[in-house]
C-alpha cells in the first residue's frame, strides 16, 4: 500500500481546554521568532511566453510584492477568494502539459525553470491573503473566540472551496481569531491534497504561522503545522510539531494521527505501533482506526488490518469517512490480489463520493489487473485529465506502453514527462519529492537522477518504501550487489507487497542467486499477478527463464 502521509478522513474538532499562563509563555518566544522571520510581503506572479528553437515554451514571469498591512487588512480580501474548481483544474492541467511538452524536447535546459513556471501558473486565481500578520498577540488575541469558525471536520464533510471562502469572510471581520487562522491553514493543506496542487502549501504555512503569532502554542495550529510538514514529506518536522501539539493537548486527534504517519514514514514501525495504541486509547475513531490498520499491514498482519478497517467502515457515518475507509479496504484487497473485493471496496467508496480521487485511481488499477484494460485506460485518462499526479500518470503510461504501438509509446512518454512537471511543482511548493521522482525515474526517466534522489531520501528516512526504491534505483544503474541488502530490508517487516518481492527477485537473479530469485518472483505473481502491467510481464519472463535453467 502506498505511504499514507495525508489523511482524507475528517477530523473531529479538537478538545478545547484552557492552558495555564506558563504554558503559553513557554511557547511565546519560538512562535514569535517564527512570525518575525516571515517576510512581510505576498508574492504575486504572471507568466510570459518565450520563443525557443524548438517552439514556444512557457517561462516564469517576474514576481511582484505587496506590502503587508496590519489589523483587518491582514485578513483575506474579496478579490483573492477561492477559484472555481473547474477553472483551477483546467489552469493546472494546461500548465503541466505545456511544461511537459517543453521538458520532452529540452529536459536538461527546462527542468530548472519548471518549478517556477508551474508555481506561477497553478496559483493563477489562487487564494491569497496578507502576510503572516504583524498584529500583536496577547490579551486581545486570546479574547477572540473561534466558536464561529468552521472546524476542519466541517470543511472535510462539505464543499472545501465554499468552506475556505466562509473562513476568509470570517477572518476579514475577526482577523485576530487564531482558531480560524489555524483552521484555514489546515483547509489549505486539505485543498492541496484534494486538488493535487502543492502551491497551496505556502499559503497554509502563512495561515498557521499567523495563528501561532496571535496565540503562541495553540495546539490546533501546531497540529496543522505537523500535518503540513507531513504533506511536504518533512517527517522529522511533522513529528516535532505533533509532539508539541500533544504536549499542549494530549487528545488532539490530528496530532495523534500525524504522529503515527511520521513514525511510519521514518521507518520506526515499533514506535508507530505504540503511537497507534496510544491514539486508539485517547481518540478512537475512523482516522485512528485506518492508521492502526496500516501499521498492522506493514507488519504483515493483513487479517487484523482488514478486521479493523471493516469495523471502521461499519462506524463511518459521513460520505467522506465512508469513501476513505472503503478505499483503504479496496487497496488492501488489491495488494493481496483479490480484485473482486478491491472493486467492491472502490465501488462503495465512489457511491459515497463519486469524485474521490484515490478510489477512482484504485478502481482503474484493479480493472487493469482483472483484465479489463480498456476500462482501466478510460478511467485513468479521466483521472489524470483533472488530477495529473505521479501515481495515476505512471499507471496510465505503463498501460499505454504495454499496448506496444508506436503511438501508445509516445502517449506513455507524455505521461512520464508530466511526472517531471509535477515534481517541479511539488518542489516549488516546499515538498520533498525525491521518493516520488526516484520511483518514476528508475523505470521511466533519468536513471542516474533516480539514484541520486533515492540516496537523498534514504539519508532522511529508512522506511520499507525508501529501501525498495533505493534497491531498484541501484539495480537499474547496474549495482546489484549494493542493491541486495536494501531489497532484503524492504521485505523484512512481513509487508506483503508484490512490487517489493518482484524487485528483490530480479536483483537476486542479477547477483546469481537463482533459487531465491525464483522464490520471490513466484511469490510476487502468486500474491498479486497484476501488480504492474510492465513489472508483472517482466516477472513472468524472468521466472520462465529461471525455470528453464533449473
NORURDA-V108875 format. One record per residue. PHI is phi as a letter, one per 20 degrees, with the letter a starting at -180 (* if undefined). OMEGA is omega in radians with two decimals (NA if undefined). Layout:
# NORURDA-V108875
<<PHI | OMEGA> <PHI | OMEGA>>
This chain:
# NORURDA-V108875
<<* | -3.10> <f | 3.13> <g | 3.14> <d | -3.08> <e | 3.03> <c | -2.99> <c | 3.11> <e | 3.14> <f | -3.13> <f | 3.13> <d | 2.98> <f | 3.13> <g | -3.10> <f | 3.12> <f | 3.06> <e | 3.07> <b | 3.08> <f | 3.12> <d | 3.13> <f | -3.13> <g | -3.07> <f | 3.09> <f | 3.10> <f | -3.12> <f | -3.11> <f | -3.13> <e | -2.93> <f | -3.03> <f | -3.13> <f | 3.13> <f | 3.12> <f | 3.11> <f | 3.10> <f | -3.09> <f | -3.11> <f | -3.08> <f | -3.09> <f | 3.09> <f | -3.11> <e | 3.13> <c | 3.03> <d | 3.13> <f | 2.93> <c | -3.09> <b | 2.96> <c | -3.12> <c | 3.06> <c | 3.10> <d | 3.13> <c | 3.09> <f | 3.01> <c | 3.14> <f | -3.11> <e | -3.10> <q | -3.11> <e | 3.09> <d | -3.14> <f | 3.06> <c | -3.09> <f | 3.06> <e | 3.14> <f | 3.11> <e | 2.98> <d | 3.10> <c | 3.11> <c | -3.09> <f | 3.09> <f | 3.14> <d | -3.08> <e | 3.04> <m | -3.06> <f | -3.14> <f | 3.05> <f | -3.07> <f | -3.10> <f | -3.12> <e | 3.13> <g | -3.07> <f | -3.09> <d | -3.11> <f | -3.10> <f | 3.11> <f | 3.04> <f | -3.07> <f | -3.09> <f | -3.13> <f | -3.13> <f | -3.13> <f | -3.13> <f | 3.12> <f | -3.09> <f | -3.10> <f | 3.13> <f | 3.13> <f | 3.12> <f | -3.07> <f | 3.07> <f | -3.10> <f | 3.14> <f | 3.12> <f | 3.09> <f | -3.10> <f | -3.14> <f | -3.07> <e | -3.05> <c | -3.00> <g | -3.06> <f | -3.07> <f | -2.94> <d | -3.10> <f | 3.14> <f | 3.14> <e | -3.05> <f | -3.09> <f | -3.13> <f | 3.12> <g | -3.05> <f | 3.11> <f | 3.12> <f | -3.04> <f | -3.04> <e | 3.05> <e | 3.04> <f | -3.10> <m | -3.11> <f | -3.13> <f | 3.09> <c | 3.06> <b | -3.09> <g | -3.13> <g | -2.99> <f | 3.04> <o | 3.09> <d | 3.11> <f | -3.08> <f | 2.98> <e | 3.13> <q | -3.03> <f | -3.13> <f | -3.12> <f | -3.11> <f | -3.10> <f | -3.12> <f | -3.12> <e | 3.05> <e | -3.03> <f | -3.11> <e | -3.07> <e | 3.07> <f | 3.07> <e | 3.06> <g | 3.12> <f | 3.11> <f | 3.11> <f | -3.10> <f | -3.10> <e | -3.07> <d | 3.12> <e | -3.03> <f | -3.14> <f | 3.12> <f | 3.11> <f | 3.11> <f | 3.10> <f | 3.11> <f | 3.10> <f | 3.13> <f | 3.12> <f | 3.13> <f | -3.08> <f | 3.01> <f | 3.12> <e | -3.08> <c | -3.03> <f | 3.12> <d | 3.13> <f | -3.05> <f | 3.14> <f | 3.13> <f | 3.03> <f | 3.11> <f | 3.14> <f | 3.11> <f | 3.11> <f | 3.11> <f | 3.13> <f | 3.09> <f | 3.08> <f | 3.14> <f | 3.12> <f | 3.09> <f | -3.12> <f | -3.04> <f | -3.14> <e | -3.09> <m | -3.01> <c | -3.12> <f | 3.12> <f | 3.08> <f | -3.02> <f | 3.07> <f | 3.09> <f | 3.09> <f | -3.12> <f | -3.14> <f | -3.14> <f | -3.12> <f | 3.06> <f | 3.10> <f | 3.14> <g | -3.12> <f | 3.07> <f | 3.13> <f | -3.12> <b | -3.09> <g | 3.05> <n | 3.14> <f | -2.96> <f | 3.08> <f | 3.13> <f | 3.09> <f | 3.09> <f | 3.06> <f | 3.08> <f | 3.10> <f | 3.13> <f | 3.11> <f | 3.12> <f | 3.12> <f | 3.13> <f | 3.10> <e | -3.14> <m | 3.00> <e | -2.98> <f | 2.98> <f | 3.09> <f | 3.11> <f | 3.14> <f | -3.14> <f | -3.10> <f | 3.09> <f | 3.12> <f | 3.11> <f | 3.12> <f | -3.12> <f | 3.03> <f | 3.11> <f | -3.09> <b | -3.08> <f | -3.08> <d | 3.12> <f | -3.02> <f | -3.13> <f | 3.14> <f | 3.10> <g | -3.11> <f | -3.13> <f | 3.09> <f | 3.07> <f | -3.14> <g | -3.07> <f | -3.14> <f | 3.08> <f | -3.06> <f | 3.04> <e | -3.14> <n | -3.14> <e | -2.95> <f | 3.07> <f | 3.10> <f | 3.11> <f | 3.11> <f | 3.09> <f | 3.12> <f | 3.10> <f | 3.08> <f | 3.12> <f | -3.14> <f | 3.13> <f | 3.09> <f | -3.01> <e | -3.04> <c | 3.13> <f | -3.11> <r | -3.02> <g | -3.12> <g | 3.14> <f | -3.11> <g | -3.11> <f | 3.10> <f | 3.08> <g | -3.14> <f | -3.12> <f | 3.09> <f | 3.11> <f | 3.12> <f | 3.12> <f | 3.08> <e | -3.13> <n | -3.11> <e | -3.08> <f | -3.11> <f | 3.12> <f | 3.12> <g | -3.13> <f | -3.12> <f | 3.14> <f | 3.14> <f | 3.11> <f | 3.08> <f | 3.11> <f | 3.14> <f | 3.10> <f | -3.09> <e | -3.11> <f | -3.09> <c | 3.09> <d | 3.12> <g | -3.12> <f | 3.08> <f | -3.11> <f | -3.14> <f | -3.10> <f | -3.06> <f | 3.13> <f | 3.08> <f | 3.09> <f | 3.07> <f | 3.10> <f | 3.14> <f | 3.10> <f | 3.13> <f | 3.13> <f | 3.12> <g | -3.13> <e | 3.11> <m | 3.12> <e | -3.00> <f | 3.10> <f | 3.11> <f | 3.12> <f | 3.14> <f | 3.08> <f | 3.13> <f | 3.14> <f | 3.11> <f | 3.12> <f | 3.11> <f | -3.08> <f | 3.02> <f | 3.10> <e | -3.12> <b | -3.01> <f | 3.11> <d | -3.05> <f | -2.98> <g | -3.12> <g | 3.11> <f | 3.10> <f | 3.12> <f | -3.14> <f | 3.12> <g | -3.13> <f | 3.11> <f | 3.13> <f | 3.08> <f | 3.12> <f | -3.13> <f | -3.11> <e | 3.05> <o | -3.13> <e | -3.04> <f | -3.13> <f | 3.12> <f | -3.13> <f | 3.14> <f | -3.13> <g | -3.10> <f | 3.09> <f | 3.07> <f | 3.10> <f | 3.13> <f | -3.04> <f | 3.08> <f | -3.14> <d | -3.08> <c | -3.10> <f | -3.12> <d | -3.03> <g | -3.08> <g | 3.13> <f | 3.09> <f | 3.13> <f | 3.14> <f | 3.12> <f | 3.11> <g | -3.14> <f | 3.07> <f | 3.05> <f | -3.06> <f | -3.11> <f | 3.13> <f | 2.90> <n | -3.11> <f | -3.10> <g | 3.14> <f | 3.12> <f | 3.10> <f | 3.09> <f | 3.10> <f | 3.08> <f | 3.11> <f | 3.09> <f | -3.12> <f | -3.12> <f | 3.09> <f | 3.11> <f | 3.05> <f | 3.09> <g | -3.13> <f | 3.12> <f | -3.14> <g | 3.12> <f | 3.10> <f | -3.13> <g | 3.14> <f | 3.09> <f | 3.11> <e | 3.10> <n | -3.12> <e | 2.97> <f | -3.03> <d | -3.05> <f | -3.12> <f | 3.12> <f | -3.09> <f | -3.13> <f | -3.13> <f | -3.12> <f | -3.04> <f | -3.12> <g | -3.13> <d | -2.93> <c | -3.09> <b | -3.09> <e | -3.04> <f | 3.11> <f | 3.09> <f | 3.09> <g | -3.13> <f | 3.10> <g | -3.11> <f | -3.14> <f | 3.10> <f | 3.13> <f | -3.14> <f | 3.11> <f | 3.08> <f | -3.11> <e | -3.07> <b | -3.02> <d | 3.08> <e | 3.10> <f | 3.13> <f | 3.11> <f | 3.12> <f | 3.13> <f | -3.13> <f | 3.12> <f | 3.11> <g | -3.09> <f | 3.10> <f | 3.07> <f | 3.14> <f | -3.08> <f | 3.04> <e | 3.05> <m | -3.08> <d | -2.98> <f | 3.12> <f | 3.11> <f | -3.09> <f | -2.96> <g | 3.12> <g | 3.12> <f | 3.08> <f | 3.08> <f | 3.14> <f | -3.13> <f | -3.11> <d | -2.98> <f | -3.06> <e | -3.05> <n | 3.12> <g | -3.08> <e | -3.08> <c | -3.04> <f | 3.13> <f | 3.10> <f | -3.13> <f | 3.09> <f | -3.14> <g | -3.14> <f | -3.13> <f | 3.13> <f | 3.13> <f | 3.10> <f | 3.09> <f | -3.13> <f | 3.13> <e | 3.07> <n | 3.13> <e | -3.01> <f | 3.14> <f | 3.12> <f | 3.13> <f | 3.11> <g | -3.11> <g | -3.04> <f | 3.06> <f | 3.09> <f | 3.13> <f | 3.13> <f | -3.10> <f | 3.06> <f | -3.09> <f | -3.04> <b | -3.02> <f | 3.11> <d | -3.02> <f | 3.12> <b | 3.13> <g | -3.11> <e | -3.13> <f | 3.14> <f | 3.11> <f | 3.11> <f | 3.13> <f | 3.14> <f | 3.13> <f | -3.13> <f | -3.14> <f | 3.11> <f | 3.12> <f | 3.13> <f | 3.12> <f | 3.11> <f | -3.05> <e | -3.08> <f | NA>>
